[in-house]
């Protein structure tokens, strides 16, 4: 059975914002290695539209970006949206019956499946589908924005922590 993992870069005050801070080269390499191991990804519409950037080649990319794009492209993706009409290669559009569809994905797969986007994670948390939360804590204070937890905070238990690069601590939690 697969494990659904929700993880994102987070400010000290609990917000996610890919434009305000991003990964260092070392942290990006960590994310490349995670993408290479993942059994797939589940996206909400907004994050999926951001991630589609990796579908196209960009001449300015270095080795790490090319490696990430290759790993991302090969993964199966499930995109939860009631507004999109179509999705790109290796992606499946999920409309309605969210719980049934994603429980089947978990049952049919092995390995980690990334859950991306706070709103989607809120829905999956309410359904009891998130198995692990990974907070990549950055020494940045944003003061406002989209919170990592888009709804009520679930009761969690810390199971691991490590320093991923000189400024980022990864905190791993499971539902309590």
C-alpha positions as a Python dict, from the first residue, in 0.01 Angstrom:
ca = {
    (1, 'X'): (0, 0, 0),
    (2, 'X'): (127, 346, -88),
    (3, 'X'): (185, 623, 163),
    (4, 'X'): (55, 976, 97),
    (5, 'X'): (308, 1239, 207),
    (6, 'X'): (233, 1612, 222),
    (7, 'X'): (551, 1816, 233),
    (8, 'X'): (637, 2174, 145),
    (9, 'X'): (883, 2454, 217),
    (10, 'X'): (743, 2652, 509),
    (11, 'X'): (835, 2983, 671),
    (12, 'X'): (892, 3009, 1047),
    (13, 'X'): (544, 3155, 1081),
    (14, 'X'): (379, 2868, 892),
    (15, 'X'): (331, 2999, 538),
    (16, 'X'): (416, 2848, 200),
    (17, 'X'): (516, 3070, -89),
    (18, 'X'): (740, 2948, -371),
    (19, 'X'): (815, 3306, -478),
    (20, 'X'): (928, 3441, -138),
    (21, 'X'): (1187, 3174, -73),
    (22, 'X'): (1308, 2868, -252),
    (23, 'X'): (1546, 2579, -214),
    (24, 'X'): (1922, 2615, -206),
    (25, 'X'): (2114, 2397, -454),
    (26, 'X'): (2162, 2133, -182),
    (27, 'X'): (1793, 2131, -89),
    (28, 'X'): (1694, 2121, -456),
    (29, 'X'): (1916, 1813, -503),
    (30, 'X'): (1732, 1658, -204),
    (31, 'X'): (1400, 1722, -383),
    (32, 'X'): (1540, 1570, -705),
    (33, 'X'): (1629, 1253, -517),
    (34, 'X'): (1283, 1243, -358),
    (35, 'X'): (1116, 1284, -698),
    (36, 'X'): (1327, 1000, -835),
    (37, 'X'): (1202, 769, -556),
    (38, 'X'): (836, 874, -551),
    (39, 'X'): (565, 647, -684),
    (40, 'X'): (363, 947, -804),
    (41, 'X'): (208, 1280, -711),
    (42, 'X'): (-139, 1408, -629),
    (43, 'X'): (-198, 1774, -712),
    (44, 'X'): (-465, 2032, -671),
    (45, 'X'): (-522, 2251, -975),
    (46, 'X'): (-310, 2549, -869),
    (47, 'X'): (1, 2352, -778),
    (48, 'X'): (-36, 2132, -1086),
    (49, 'X'): (-44, 2440, -1308),
    (50, 'X'): (279, 2561, -1142),
    (51, 'X'): (443, 2220, -1180),
    (52, 'X'): (362, 2197, -1551),
    (53, 'X'): (668, 2418, -1593),
    (54, 'X'): (868, 2092, -1579),
    (55, 'X'): (696, 1952, -1891),
    (56, 'X'): (896, 2177, -2124),
    (57, 'X'): (1272, 2192, -2176),
    (58, 'X'): (1446, 2515, -2077),
    (59, 'X'): (1793, 2587, -2218),
    (60, 'X'): (1903, 2767, -1900),
    (61, 'X'): (1858, 2454, -1685),
    (62, 'X'): (2152, 2291, -1517),
    (63, 'X'): (2194, 1922, -1443),
    (64, 'X'): (1976, 1930, -1129),
    (65, 'X'): (1683, 2091, -1311),
    (66, 'X'): (1707, 1840, -1596),
    (67, 'X'): (1718, 1553, -1345),
    (68, 'X'): (1412, 1686, -1164),
    (69, 'X'): (1219, 1732, -1488),
    (70, 'X'): (1294, 1374, -1597),
    (71, 'X'): (1185, 1233, -1261),
    (72, 'X'): (871, 1447, -1258),
    (73, 'X'): (772, 1355, -1612),
    (74, 'X'): (801, 981, -1553),
    (75, 'X'): (577, 987, -1244),
    (76, 'X'): (208, 914, -1264),
    (77, 'X'): (10, 1216, -1149),
    (78, 'X'): (-346, 1255, -1027),
    (79, 'X'): (-485, 1607, -1060),
    (80, 'X'): (-785, 1695, -847),
    (81, 'X'): (-987, 1966, -1021),
    (82, 'X'): (-1343, 2049, -1112),
    (83, 'X'): (-1235, 2326, -1350),
    (84, 'X'): (-960, 2177, -1566),
    (85, 'X'): (-1075, 2014, -1888),
    (86, 'X'): (-756, 1817, -1951),
    (87, 'X'): (-418, 1739, -1801),
    (88, 'X'): (-77, 1666, -1949),
    (89, 'X'): (114, 1345, -2012),
    (90, 'X'): (120, 1079, -1739),
    (91, 'X'): (-157, 1264, -1551),
    (92, 'X'): (-511, 1159, -1466),
    (93, 'X'): (-785, 1412, -1398),
    (94, 'X'): (-979, 1336, -1079),
    (95, 'X'): (-1328, 1485, -1070),
    (96, 'X'): (-1574, 1388, -801),
    (97, 'X'): (-1541, 1070, -595),
    (98, 'X'): (-1213, 1201, -452),
    (99, 'X'): (-1205, 965, -155),
    (100, 'X'): (-1287, 649, -353),
    (101, 'X'): (-1039, 733, -629),
    (102, 'X'): (-749, 816, -399),
    (103, 'X'): (-812, 522, -165),
    (104, 'X'): (-788, 301, -475),
    (105, 'X'): (-461, 472, -578),
    (106, 'X'): (-318, 402, -231),
    (107, 'X'): (-433, 40, -238),
    (108, 'X'): (-299, -31, -587),
    (109, 'X'): (46, 131, -549),
    (110, 'X'): (359, 88, -341),
    (111, 'X'): (593, 361, -219),
    (112, 'X'): (549, 729, -141),
    (113, 'X'): (305, 946, -328),
    (114, 'X'): (355, 1319, -289),
    (115, 'X'): (54, 1532, -201),
    (116, 'X'): (108, 1891, -315),
    (117, 'X'): (-91, 2195, -215),
    (118, 'X'): (-236, 2305, 120),
    (119, 'X'): (-599, 2306, 5),
    (120, 'X'): (-576, 1953, -133),
    (121, 'X'): (-390, 1840, 180),
    (122, 'X'): (-671, 1985, 393),
    (123, 'X'): (-926, 1775, 206),
    (124, 'X'): (-714, 1461, 229),
    (125, 'X'): (-644, 1523, 599),
    (126, 'X'): (-1018, 1544, 664),
    (127, 'X'): (-1058, 1208, 486),
    (128, 'X'): (-777, 1053, 691),
    (129, 'X'): (-564, 990, 382),
    (130, 'X'): (-240, 1174, 468),
    (131, 'X'): (12, 935, 623),
    (132, 'X'): (296, 1178, 679),
    (133, 'X'): (360, 1553, 689),
    (134, 'X'): (704, 1694, 602),
    (135, 'X'): (774, 2052, 695),
    (136, 'X'): (1089, 2197, 538),
    (137, 'X'): (1134, 2485, 782),
    (138, 'X'): (1315, 2791, 643),
    (139, 'X'): (1448, 3083, 853),
    (140, 'X'): (1209, 3328, 687),
    (141, 'X'): (915, 3519, 835),
    (142, 'X'): (649, 3614, 581),
    (143, 'X'): (379, 3759, 806),
    (144, 'X'): (98, 3651, 572),
    (145, 'X'): (15, 3422, 285),
    (146, 'X'): (-110, 3070, 229),
    (147, 'X'): (-70, 2862, 546),
    (148, 'X'): (78, 2510, 533),
    (149, 'X'): (-231, 2388, 720),
    (150, 'X'): (-526, 2529, 524),
    (151, 'X'): (-778, 2399, 779),
    (152, 'X'): (-782, 2288, 1140),
    (153, 'X'): (-448, 2148, 1248),
    (154, 'X'): (-464, 1772, 1282),
    (155, 'X'): (-319, 1616, 1596),
    (156, 'X'): (35, 1514, 1499),
    (157, 'X'): (330, 1329, 1645),
    (158, 'X'): (691, 1416, 1557),
    (159, 'X'): (872, 1104, 1428),
    (160, 'X'): (1188, 1248, 1274),
    (161, 'X'): (1388, 1564, 1221),
    (162, 'X'): (1707, 1638, 1034),
    (163, 'X'): (1906, 1924, 888),
    (164, 'X'): (1871, 1912, 509),
    (165, 'X'): (2099, 2206, 438),
    (166, 'X'): (2266, 2478, 643),
    (167, 'X'): (1939, 2670, 684),
    (168, 'X'): (1659, 2414, 650),
    (169, 'X'): (1528, 2171, 907),
    (170, 'X'): (1298, 1888, 793),
    (171, 'X'): (1036, 1796, 1051),
    (172, 'X'): (844, 1473, 987),
    (173, 'X'): (510, 1416, 1156),
    (174, 'X'): (246, 1143, 1141),
    (175, 'X'): (-116, 1164, 1254),
    (176, 'X'): (-138, 1112, 1631),
}
